[in-house]
């Protein structure tokens, strides 16, 4: 498998919320090696994994905002919780 295809598959599977161990199995690569690459800041694998996962998280947050705007109490609580996590993230260093 070409490197671009390999990285693209990681991103695609991460977007589907596939755990790293299953990504490794589906790509027929060593699980421990993939997990090490995903844990290492700056690797192409980690960037692809985070891009895929983040794209799904973004879609879910947008859907949650729509539900909150429609008056869903649970969605409203979830949105406020997300805002607090955003503020916490700003303060982390």
N, CA and C atoms as a LAMMPS dump frame, in Angstrom:
ITEM: TIMESTEP
0
ITEM: NUMBER OF ATOMS
279
ITEM: BOX BOUNDS ff ff ff
-5.0000000000000000e+02 5.0000000000000000e+02
-5.0000000000000000e+02 5.0000000000000000e+02
-5.0000000000000000e+02 5.0000000000000000e+02
ITEM: ATOMS id mol type element x y z
1 1 1 N 0.848 -1.175 0
2 1 2 C 0 0 0
3 1 3 C 0.896 1.242 0
4 2 1 N 0.559 2.185 -0.846
5 2 2 C 1.315 3.438 -0.924
6 2 3 C 1.139 4.25 0.347
7 3 1 N 2.15 5.05 0.667
8 3 2 C 2.118 5.837 1.894
9 3 3 C 0.905 6.763 1.951
10 4 1 N 0.588 7.44 0.849
11 4 2 C -0.567 8.349 0.826
12 4 3 C -1.864 7.585 1.069
13 5 1 N -1.972 6.413 0.461
14 5 2 C -3.168 5.595 0.641
15 5 3 C -3.268 5.118 2.09
16 6 1 N -2.142 4.698 2.653
17 6 2 C -2.076 4.232 4.043
18 6 3 C -2.526 5.327 4.996
19 7 1 N -2.001 6.532 4.816
20 7 2 C -2.366 7.669 5.671
21 7 3 C -3.836 8.025 5.476
22 8 1 N -4.303 7.99 4.241
23 8 2 C -5.708 8.278 3.958
24 8 3 C -6.647 7.28 4.606
25 9 1 N -6.258 6.022 4.611
26 9 2 C -7.091 4.987 5.246
27 9 3 C -7.152 5.196 6.753
28 10 1 N -6.023 5.588 7.353
29 10 2 C -6.027 5.866 8.794
30 10 3 C -7.019 6.993 9.089
31 11 1 N -6.952 8.062 8.299
32 11 2 C -7.863 9.201 8.511
33 11 3 C -9.321 8.78 8.339
34 12 1 N -9.589 8.005 7.309
35 12 2 C -10.947 7.545 7.031
36 12 3 C -11.486 6.673 8.175
37 13 1 N -10.657 5.763 8.662
38 13 2 C -11.12 4.884 9.735
39 13 3 C -11.249 5.628 11.061
40 14 1 N -10.371 6.587 11.303
41 14 2 C -10.489 7.393 12.522
42 14 3 C -11.771 8.223 12.481
43 15 1 N -12.136 8.698 11.301
44 15 2 C -13.388 9.454 11.156
45 15 3 C -14.596 8.576 11.476
46 16 1 N -14.448 7.264 11.265
47 16 2 C -15.518 6.32 11.592
48 16 3 C -15.39 5.821 13.033
49 17 1 N -14.502 6.469 13.808
50 17 2 C -14.275 6.164 15.22
51 17 3 C -13.779 4.732 15.44
52 18 1 N -12.961 4.265 14.513
53 18 2 C -12.366 2.936 14.608
54 18 3 C -11.183 2.982 15.565
55 19 1 N -11.159 2.112 16.576
56 19 2 C -10.034 2.093 17.521
57 19 3 C -8.725 1.723 16.816
58 20 1 N -7.593 2.227 17.327
59 20 2 C -6.294 1.95 16.702
60 20 3 C -5.999 0.462 16.5
61 21 1 N -6.372 -0.387 17.445
62 21 2 C -6.1 -1.819 17.289
63 21 3 C -6.84 -2.386 16.078
64 22 1 N -8.051 -1.91 15.832
65 22 2 C -8.807 -2.382 14.673
66 22 3 C -8.276 -1.78 13.377
67 23 1 N -7.807 -0.534 13.434
68 23 2 C -7.183 0.067 12.252
69 23 3 C -5.983 -0.772 11.848
70 24 1 N -5.16 -1.139 12.823
71 24 2 C -3.978 -1.958 12.539
72 24 3 C -4.382 -3.283 11.9
73 25 1 N -5.408 -3.929 12.441
74 25 2 C -5.858 -5.205 11.887
75 25 3 C -6.357 -5.043 10.454
76 26 1 N -7.123 -3.988 10.214
77 26 2 C -7.683 -3.773 8.877
78 26 3 C -6.615 -3.403 7.854
79 27 1 N -5.554 -2.752 8.32
80 27 2 C -4.457 -2.374 7.42
81 27 3 C -3.372 -3.443 7.367
82 28 1 N -3.534 -4.489 8.185
83 28 2 C -2.571 -5.577 8.259
84 28 3 C -1.167 -5.061 8.596
85 29 1 N -1.118 -4.216 9.657
86 29 2 C 0.158 -3.704 10.161
87 29 3 C 0.279 -4.08 11.634
88 30 1 N 1.491 -4.029 12.15
89 30 2 C 1.725 -4.357 13.547
90 30 3 C 1.012 -3.357 14.441
91 31 1 N 0.182 -3.864 15.356
92 31 2 C -0.626 -3.015 16.224
93 31 3 C 0.232 -2.112 17.111
94 32 1 N 1.263 -2.686 17.731
95 32 2 C 2.114 -1.9 18.625
96 32 3 C 2.849 -0.793 17.878
97 33 1 N 3.316 -1.087 16.674
98 33 2 C 4.017 -0.069 15.876
99 33 3 C 3.079 1.068 15.503
100 34 1 N 1.845 0.708 15.086
101 34 2 C 0.895 1.762 14.726
102 34 3 C 0.561 2.609 15.946
103 35 1 N 0.314 1.967 17.077
104 35 2 C -0.014 2.727 18.285
105 35 3 C 1.132 3.652 18.684
106 36 1 N 2.366 3.199 18.517
107 36 2 C 3.522 4.06 18.812
108 36 3 C 3.545 5.265 17.883
109 37 1 N 3.267 5.031 16.599
110 37 2 C 3.257 6.131 15.622
111 37 3 C 2.112 7.113 15.926
112 38 1 N 0.98 6.595 16.383
113 38 2 C -0.158 7.464 16.717
114 38 3 C 0.117 8.285 17.967
115 39 1 N 0.917 7.743 18.87
116 39 2 C 1.222 8.447 20.121
117 39 3 C 2.327 9.485 19.952
118 40 1 N 3.08 9.389 18.87
119 40 2 C 4.236 10.263 18.661
120 40 3 C 3.814 11.548 17.951
121 41 1 N 3.942 12.657 18.644
122 41 2 C 3.572 13.957 18.066
123 41 3 C 4.361 14.217 16.79
124 42 1 N 3.645 14.705 15.754
125 42 2 C 4.29 15.103 14.511
126 42 3 C 4.323 14.048 13.428
127 43 1 N 3.922 12.807 13.729
128 43 2 C 3.947 11.781 12.678
129 43 3 C 2.76 11.965 11.743
130 44 1 N 2.925 11.519 10.512
131 44 2 C 1.824 11.581 9.547
132 44 3 C 0.636 10.758 10.028
133 45 1 N 0.917 9.609 10.657
134 45 2 C -0.155 8.758 11.161
135 45 3 C -0.974 9.48 12.224
136 46 1 N -0.309 10.138 13.151
137 46 2 C -1.023 10.853 14.226
138 46 3 C -1.855 11.999 13.655
139 47 1 N -1.252 12.767 12.735
140 47 2 C -1.994 13.882 12.136
141 47 3 C -3.242 13.375 11.411
142 48 1 N -3.109 12.278 10.668
143 48 2 C -4.254 11.72 9.944
144 48 3 C -5.322 11.22 10.915
145 49 1 N -4.887 10.534 11.959
146 49 2 C -5.812 10.01 12.964
147 49 3 C -6.587 11.155 13.614
148 50 1 N -5.877 12.201 14.015
149 50 2 C -6.533 13.34 14.668
150 50 3 C -7.435 14.108 13.706
151 51 1 N -7.029 14.222 12.436
152 51 2 C -7.874 14.89 11.434
153 51 3 C -9.193 14.145 11.269
154 52 1 N -9.108 12.822 11.138
155 52 2 C -10.317 12.026 10.952
156 52 3 C -11.233 12.1 12.152
157 53 1 N -10.659 11.899 13.329
158 53 2 C -11.437 11.932 14.56
159 53 3 C -12.033 13.334 14.774
160 54 1 N -11.265 14.362 14.488
161 54 2 C -11.722 15.739 14.682
162 54 3 C -12.852 16.1 13.729
163 55 1 N -12.8 15.582 12.503
164 55 2 C -13.866 15.864 11.535
165 55 3 C -15.199 15.305 12.041
166 56 1 N -15.16 14.106 12.599
167 56 2 C -16.38 13.508 13.14
168 56 3 C -16.848 14.276 14.372
169 57 1 N -15.91 14.623 15.243
170 57 2 C -16.268 15.39 16.442
171 57 3 C -16.909 16.721 16.05
172 58 1 N -16.388 17.35 15.012
173 58 2 C -16.946 18.623 14.549
174 58 3 C -18.387 18.443 14.072
175 59 1 N -18.636 17.39 13.288
176 59 2 C -20.009 17.133 12.812
177 59 3 C -20.954 16.884 13.987
178 60 1 N -20.489 16.12 14.966
179 60 2 C -21.331 15.826 16.122
180 60 3 C -21.618 17.078 16.94
181 61 1 N -20.601 17.928 17.107
182 61 2 C -20.821 19.18 17.843
183 61 3 C -21.82 20.067 17.116
184 62 1 N -21.697 20.167 15.803
185 62 2 C -22.632 20.998 15.028
186 62 3 C -24.061 20.471 15.15
187 63 1 N -24.211 19.145 15.098
188 63 2 C -25.548 18.55 15.285
189 63 3 C -26.073 18.847 16.677
190 64 1 N -25.206 18.778 17.664
191 64 2 C -25.604 19.049 19.045
192 64 3 C -26.051 20.498 19.211
193 65 1 N -25.36 21.414 18.556
194 65 2 C -25.751 22.828 18.606
195 65 3 C -27.138 23.01 17.998
196 66 1 N -27.403 22.327 16.888
197 66 2 C -28.733 22.414 16.27
198 66 3 C -29.811 21.902 17.23
199 67 1 N -29.511 20.793 17.907
200 67 2 C -30.47 20.254 18.882
201 67 3 C -30.662 21.217 20.051
202 68 1 N -29.575 21.841 20.505
203 68 2 C -29.682 22.817 21.596
204 68 3 C -30.516 24.015 21.158
205 69 1 N -30.291 24.48 19.948
206 69 2 C -31.082 25.604 19.433
207 69 3 C -32.564 25.253 19.326
208 70 1 N -32.857 23.956 19.149
209 70 2 C -34.247 23.508 19.076
210 70 3 C -34.845 23.282 20.464
211 71 1 N -33.998 23.455 21.514
212 71 2 C -34.519 23.384 22.875
213 71 3 C -34.235 22.106 23.639
214 72 1 N -33.419 21.228 23.116
215 72 2 C -33.113 19.978 23.82
216 72 3 C -32.303 20.271 25.087
217 73 1 N -32.858 19.961 26.266
218 73 2 C -32.134 20.24 27.512
219 73 3 C -30.781 19.515 27.583
220 74 1 N -30.741 18.272 27.154
221 74 2 C -29.483 17.511 27.189
222 74 3 C -28.447 18.129 26.251
223 75 1 N -28.887 18.559 25.077
224 75 2 C -27.969 19.189 24.126
225 75 3 C -27.463 20.523 24.669
226 76 1 N -28.323 21.26 25.344
227 76 2 C -27.907 22.534 25.942
228 76 3 C -26.832 22.283 26.991
229 77 1 N -27.059 21.294 27.872
230 77 2 C -26.049 20.953 28.886
231 77 3 C -24.741 20.527 28.221
232 78 1 N -24.848 19.73 27.188
233 78 2 C -23.662 19.247 26.482
234 78 3 C -22.889 20.402 25.841
235 79 1 N -23.603 21.369 25.288
236 79 2 C -22.939 22.528 24.666
237 79 3 C -22.212 23.373 25.715
238 80 1 N -22.839 23.577 26.862
239 80 2 C -22.164 24.331 27.917
240 80 3 C -20.927 23.577 28.415
241 81 1 N -21.036 22.277 28.508
242 81 2 C -19.893 21.453 28.905
243 81 3 C -18.763 21.586 27.882
244 82 1 N -19.116 21.575 26.612
245 82 2 C -18.111 21.73 25.55
246 82 3 C -17.441 23.098 25.622
247 83 1 N -18.228 24.128 25.916
248 83 2 C -17.647 25.465 26.051
249 83 3 C -16.661 25.512 27.216
250 84 1 N -17.003 24.858 28.326
251 84 2 C -16.079 24.818 29.464
252 84 3 C -14.792 24.072 29.109
253 85 1 N -14.911 22.981 28.341
254 85 2 C -13.711 22.249 27.898
255 85 3 C -12.849 23.122 26.987
256 86 1 N -13.496 23.939 26.162
257 86 2 C -12.748 24.849 25.288
258 86 3 C -11.941 25.834 26.125
259 87 1 N -12.561 26.388 27.159
260 87 2 C -11.86 27.338 28.026
261 87 3 C -10.728 26.646 28.785
262 88 1 N -10.982 25.424 29.261
263 88 2 C -9.928 24.656 29.933
264 88 3 C -8.752 24.4 28.997
265 89 1 N -9.078 24.118 27.734
266 89 2 C -8.029 23.834 26.749
267 89 3 C -7.148 25.055 26.511
268 90 1 N -7.744 26.238 26.573
269 90 2 C -6.963 27.471 26.421
270 90 3 C -5.943 27.651 27.549
271 91 1 N -6.32 27.187 28.725
272 91 2 C -5.477 27.388 29.903
273 91 3 C -4.389 26.332 30.038
274 92 1 N -4.503 25.194 29.326
275 92 2 C -3.492 24.146 29.415
276 92 3 C -2.237 24.552 28.675
277 93 1 N -1.105 24.246 29.295
278 93 2 C 0.177 24.52 28.622
279 93 3 C 1.179 23.477 28.952
